[in-house]
Amino acid sequence: MRRLSFLYKAKKIVYVLLCLSSFFCYADDIELLPPKNLFDAPIADPRWPKFLMGLDYNSTTNLGRTLWNFNFGEDIGLMRFGDKSKPYEFGVQAGVFGVMDIKSDPTVLINTDYFIALEFSHLSGGWQQLLQVSHTSSHVGDEFLLSQRGKNFQRINLSYEMVKYFFCYKPSSHFSPYMNAGYLFHVDPNYIKRFVFGIGADLYSKKIIFKNSTRLIAGAFINSWQENNYKPTFTMRAGMQYEKTRYCNRFLQLLLQYQIGKSQAGQFYSKNVQTIGLLVAFSS
């Protein structure tokens, strides 16, 4: 009986896959794996998945003085459809956000956050919209918990699922204000408060310098979380974007970063930080 049940389920899966493949083959307005995302990656949002590494100096002692930040992630559009002037796109996002204290001997991994999401975006003229449903789990590093600082740290099993809406307006290719609002519809532990908000803007210079290869860019982002009584965290990034060559519509960026407010490192969300550092990013 189990074998017959398995075969029946397998036939249903094959049938669905055949129907989907036929749909993709005959739908002229569907594009698989489009080369560029409909929603542009914000410059200064520290929780947007991209490939990034940075070295920060922290004026507080909550996480350590000299911090190594890393972000391994990507935003991948899987399918685009609809009117080409007002397209829709379905995609996925995934990322790992980590921070290490490299001044410690040995180097101490402080925190790592794992992030996955489904996204649905829409473009209409200069208006960009994105709806994201995500899961995040946060983990304190073993080295930190075994250190002298970690002995007094109260670890929790922090994880949550969130629905988040992003909205961006691009009146030109050189300036784009944006905002987001999110709700944590499932949290662990369950006392974590639910609402998050963010607002920011990106600026790109009109002139390209260094033999038409490099553009000056800057971004500012302010985010707040109900769990921190909406106390804001301000992130500002400014630097250069190399545009002479690109890979999968991603550009190499060299950025200075200044951040003040609540920590963005998962389980350290209630800690205050004030950092300045240098970042190298690979971003759209």
N, C-alpha and C positions, 0 to 999 in steps of 0.2 A: 504493500500500500504506500509506503514511504517513497519507493522508487517511482510509482505512478504519479504521486503528488509532485515529486521533483521534476519529472518529465513535463507535467502539465504547466508548472511554473516556468520552466525553461522555454517551452513553446510560446507562452505569453510574452516573455521578455524578447525572444527573437522576433515575434510579430510586431511588437512596439518599435523595436529598432529598425525593422524593414519599413514600417510606416514613416518613421522619422527621416530615414535616409531618402525615401521617395519624396517626402515633403521638401527636404533641402535641395534635392536635384532639380525639382520643377519650379521652385519659388525663385523668380528672378530678382526679387528685392531683398534677398537674404545673403549676407556676406559672413562667412566663417572666418574667425581669427583676423579681424580688421587690424591694419597696421598701427593705428593711432586711437587712443581712448577718447571717448566723447567728453569725459570730465577730466580736465587738466589737473595734474598733481599740484597741490599747494606747496609753495616754497618753504614756509615756516611751520607747517603743522607737524609736530614731532611724532605723531602717531599715524602718519600716512605711510603705508608700506612701500619701501624703495630700498635700493642698495646704498648704504651710507656707513661711513665710519668717521669718528671724530675724537679729538683729544680736548678735554675740558679742564679748566681750573675752577674748583668750587671754593668759594670764600667761606662756606659753612663747613662743619665737620660731620654732618649727618650721614653722608655717604662716603666721604673721603675727600682729600684735597685734589688729587690728580686722577681724573676719571677717563676711562676709555669707553666711548659709546659706540654701539654697532647696531645696524638694522639690516637684516637680510629679508627682502620681500619684493613683491611685485603685484601690479594691478594688470590683469589680463582680460581683455575683451574676448569673449568666446563667439558671440553671434550678434550681428547688427541687422536690423530690418526696418521696414517702413519707408516713408517718403525720404529721399536722399537729402532734401533740404531740412527735414525735421526728423532725423532718425532716432531709433531706440536701440539700446544695446544691453545685452545680458553678459555678465562676466563674473570673475572670481578675484578675490584678493587673499594674500597670505603673507605673513611676516613674523619675524622673530626680533624683538626689541630687547637689547641687553645693555648692562652697564657693569664695568669692572673697575676696581680700585687698583691701579697699576703701581702705586707708590708703596703698597704693602709688599712684604717679602715672606712667602711667595705672593704672587698676584691673586687678589680675591675677587671672585665673581659675586657681585652683590645681588643682582636680580635679573631674571629673564622672563619676558612675557611672550606667550605664543598666541597668534592671532590668525583667524581664518574668517572669510566673509563671502557671501553672495551679494552681488550688486546689480541694480537695474538703473540705467541712466538714459537721459533724454537731452537732445540738443535742439534748440529752436532759435535761430538768429544768434544773438549774443548771450542767450540764456542757457545755462547748463544746470541740470538737476541730476541728483543721484540718490537712490534709496539703497541703504546697506543694512543687511542683517548679518550680525557677526557673533563670534564666540572668542573670548579672551580668557586665558588662564595664566596666572602669575605664580612664579616660583622663586623663592629666595635661594641664593647660592649656598652650597654646603660649606664652602670655605668661610663664608661670612658667618654662618651659624656656629661654626667651631671656633671663631675668633673671639677675642675678649669683648669686642663690641656686640657680637651676635648673641652672647650669653644673656644680655638684658633685652633682646629684641623679641617681641611677641609675634610669632609667625601665625598667619591665618591661611586657610585654604581658599584663597581669593580666585573666583572665576565668575564670569557673567556672560549672559547673552543680551545683545542690545540691537534695537532697531534705530537707525540714524538717518536723518535727511540732510543732504548737502545742497546748497543753492549758491550759484555763482553767476555774476553778471559781468560780461566782457564788452564794455562800450568800444574798446579798441584792442589791438593785439599787444598793447603796452601796459595796460592797467586792468586789474580784475579784483574787485571786492567780492567776498564770499562769506557765508555763514553756515552753521550747522546746528542741529538740535537732536538730541538722542534720549532714549528711554531704555533703561535696563529692565527688561521684562522677566528676567530670571537671574538671581544673584545667590552666591554662596560666599560668606554667611548671609543670612536673609535680612540682617539689620542694615545692610549697605543701602544708602539712599539712591534714588533712581534716575534723576534728571541730570543731563550734561548739555552745555551750550558752548559754542565757539564762534568767533568772528575774526576776520582777517582781511588782508589785501596783499596782492603781488604787483610788483612794478618791474617792467623790462625797459631798458633804454632803447630809444629809436636808433641810435647810432651804433654800428658794429666797429670795434676797434681791433688793433693788432692784425693788420692785413686782412680785414673782413673775416675774422675768425672768432671773435669773442664779444659777447654782449654783457653789459653790467646789469645785475638783477638784485632785487631786494624784496623781502617779505616780512610781514608782521602778523602775529597770531595771538589772540587772547582766548583762553578757554577756562571754563569754570565747571565745578561739579558740586551738586547738592550735598554730597557726603562731606565736602570741605567747607560747607556753609557758603558756597559760591565764591570763595576767595579766589581771585583770578591768578592764572599763570601766564606771564607775558614772554613770548619767544620772538626774537628778531634775528633774521639772517640776511646777510648782504655779501655780495662778491661777484664772481664772474662765471659765465656759462660759455663753454667752448662749443661753437656751432659749425665749424668747418666740416666736421665729420660727425655722424650720428650712427647709433646702432639700435635698430628696432624703434626708431623715433625717440630714443633716449639720449640725453645730453650729459656731458661731464660738467659738474659744478664744483667750484672751490669757494667755500663760504666761511665767513666769520659768524659766530652765533653768540648771542647774549640771551640768557634766560633767568628770570626771577619769579619766585612764587612757590607753588607746591610742586613737589617732585612728580615727574611723569613715569617714574620707575615703579610700576605695579604696586607691590605691597608697601612701598614707602610713600604712598600717596599723601599721607598727612605730614610729611617732613618738608621743611622749608629748604629751598636751594637758591643759590645765586651763582651762576656759572658763566664763564666766557671761554670760548674755544674756537678751534678750527675744524671744519668739516670738509670731507670729500664725498660727493653724492653722485649717483647715476640716476637721472630722473627725467620724466617727460616734461 
